[in-house]
Amino acid sequence: MMVLLTYPESDSAPPVHTLRLKPSVMATQGRIRVAILGAGGFARSAHLPNLQSLGDRFALQAVVTRTGHSAAAVAKQFGAEVPFMRPSELAKDETPDLPVFQHALQWLKENERYEPDIVVQLWATSPYRKAGDIDKAIALLSENDDADSVRSVTVPALTPFKMWRRDKGKFLTPLLQKEFPEIYERLEPHSMPRQILPDVVAQTGYVNVIRPNVILHGSMYGSRVLPFYHDPETYTEVDTLKDLAHTEHMLLNRKDV
């Protein structure tokens, strides 16, 4: 089943509750039961036009828009349903992930008596990933009962030990000076080879697997986060128009994506 979240056409637009979860679907094990699709201002201005420009090599499966009628038409076209309208306060470009997921989980519990075992977050701006990696990330969380979530990470191109803050007055301040005073007392990390600095990783939009109770208690990750390392060579993230070059390169040169 596919669920399309639409944006209200106005603040006064009434909510619509039309979700139907068939018992046979609900009882099926090992399958995705509900998919929550959301897109904000970037999707309208850049992401969706970018994907459409790759139409001969990319199958655009769903679109979320601020205009309710357009979203409903797309939902019907792809066999999706519109279970409810997002509250207007959750339909802004700057709305973070947490309240959107909390609202969806609470709505499903209260209106459909449905509570998922896990939540898998796949960012729309990272459209190419290996299905096997998603399975591996889910298995990693399932095998570690003490973990709150699994987060995809990779080695950053630039270590944060070589980054600075510029919001502390007239002069620059090392970004991690407060967190690692012992290092800054002995060394000048910004002038040292990265090989002798502490190992760090950067989060990516590849995959995030979370326990629902962690989200409902106020976090998208929790305090016990397991890393999921993926191949940085196959990772694409379309945040700007220039990122398209990397995306096209992947499409043309990699067969395992």
N, C-alpha and C positions, 0 to 999 in steps of 0.2 A: 504494500500500500504506500502511496505517496501523499504527503500532506503539504499543502501550499499555504504559507502564511501570507496574508495580504495586508496592506496598509489601509487604514480607514481613509475615506475620501475627505472627511472633515472630522473635527473633534466631536461633533454631535452625532456622528454616524453610529447607529445601534450595533451591538455585537451580533454576529451570526454564528449559530451553533448547529452544524449539520454533519458532524463526523459520524461515520458508521464503521465500526470495527467488527467484521464478521467473526463469529465464534471459531470457525474453522481456521481462519487466519491467526487469530489470537492464540490458538492452541498449538500451532506449528512451531516446533523447536528448531533452533539454529538458523533462523531467518530474521532479517530486519523487519520489525513490526511497523514502526512509524518513522518517517523521515521528516525532519523539520527543515524547511528551506527558507533562508532569509537573505535579503540583499538590501544595501543602503544606497547612499548617494554615489559612492564610487562605482557600484555596479551599473547604475544608470548612465554615468558620465563617461566611463572608460572600460570597465571590465566586460560588460555584455557587448558593446561595440567591438572590442578586441576579439572576443570569441567569434562573433559573427564574421569578422574579417578572415577567420580561419575556417570558414564553413565547409570547405572541401575536405578538411582533415579532422574536423571536430564536430561531434554530435551534441548540439545544445539541447539538454534534456528538460530544463525547467527555467522559468523566468519569474522573478518576484518583482512587483511594481507597486508604487504608491497608489495607483489608480485601481480601485476595487474591481471595476468591470473588466479591465484588461487582464488582471490576474485571474479572475474567474474564467475568462475565455481561454487563457493558457492552461489552466487547471483542467478544464473540460477536454481540451485538445489532447493532453497527455494522459488522460484517465485519472487525474488527481482529484482530490476533494479539498474543500475549504472548510476546515473545522470551526474556525473562529477568526474574528478580526483582532489583530493586536490592538491593545489599548494605545491611544494616541501618544502617551508618554513613553511608550516602548517602540515607537515607529519613527524615531529621529535618527539622523545620520550619525550622531555622536553616541547613540545608545550602546552600552557595553553588552557583552554576551550574557553575563550572569542573570540579569532580570528577565531576559527573553527566555532562557532555558527554564528558569524557575516558574515563570508564568505557564509555559507549555506543560511542564511536569505536573504542576498543581491542577491545571485544567483537565488533563487526562485522568488524574486520580479522582477528582471530584465529579466529573461528568461521565466518564467511561469506566471508572473503577479499574483503571489500568496503571500498573507501575512497572516500568522496565527494569531489567536486571542491571544493565549498564547503559551509559550514554557514550556514543562515538561522535566526536566533532571533527568534521572535515571542512576546511576553509575553502570557500569558492574561489579565492584568489590563488589557490594551489591546485589546479585542475588535474594534474597528471601524477598519479601514484600507482603503485603495484597493489593489486587486490590482496596478494599474499602477505604484504606488509601489514595491512589492516588486520588480517586474521592473527598475525604474530603479536601485534600490539594488544589485541583483545585477550589472547592467551596469556600474555605476560601479566596482565592485571588479574586474570582469573587464577593464576598460579601463585599469586602473592596476596594472601588475605589481609596482610597488614598494610598494604598500599592503598592510598586514596585515589591515585590516578596514574596514568602513563602519558608522558609528554614526548613528542618527537623533538630531537635535538641534533645538532651537528656542530662541527668545529667551526668557530667564527673566522672570517677572513682577517679580522683585526681583534686582538685581545683587548678587553676593557681596561687592562692595566696601562694601555697607551691612549686612553681617553681622558678628557678633561671636562669639568663643569665650568660654565660661564655665568652662573646665576648667583654667585657669592660675592659680588662686588666688582671692583675694577679689574682684578687679576684672575687668571685661570686657577682652578683648584683640581688636583688629581682626582679622578672619579672615585677610586677605591681607597683613598688615603685613610678614611675613617674606618673602613671595614678591615683593612690589613695594615695597621700601624707598624707592626713588627717588620714588615717588608720595606716600608718607606723609611724606616729608621736606619736600615742597613744599606738599602739600594736606591737607585733611581729607576724604577721599573720602566718608565717611558723611554729610557735610553738603553735598556738591556735586551738581549736576544730573547725572543718569545719562548725559545726552547727551555730556558731555565726558570720561567715564570710558572705559577700554579696553573694547572689545567682548568680550562673553563669551556663551557658549551653554550651555544645559542639556541633558543627555542625556534621552531619553525612551524609553519602552518600545514605540515604533512598529515598528522593525525594526533588526536587527543582522546584518550579513553578515560572516563570518569565514573565513579560510583554515584548514582542519583542522590543518595543521602548527603554527599559532600556538597553538591550543588544546592540542595534545599537548605543546607545549614550555612550557606553564604560564601561559597568559594567555587571557582571553576577548576581548582587543582588540589586543594587541601594542603596539608603540611608534609605528607609522605608521597613524594612524586618519584616515580621510576623513569629513568631515561630510556627512550627508544631511538637507537641510532639508525639512520637510514642513509642511503647512498647520496651524497651531495651532488654527484654528477648527474643524477636523474631528477633532481629537485628543481621545480620551477615555481616562481611566485610572481604573479602579475600584479605588481603594485603601481607601476608607472608604464607609460607607453613604450619606453625603451626596453622594458623587460620582455616585450614581444619577440625581440631578436633571439633571446635565449630559448624562449618557448618554441619558436619555429625551428631552431636548430635541433631541439630535442625531437620534435615530430619527424624531422627529415632524416635524422641519423641514429635514433634509438628504436629498436624493435620490441623492447621489453617493457615499455611504459604503458 
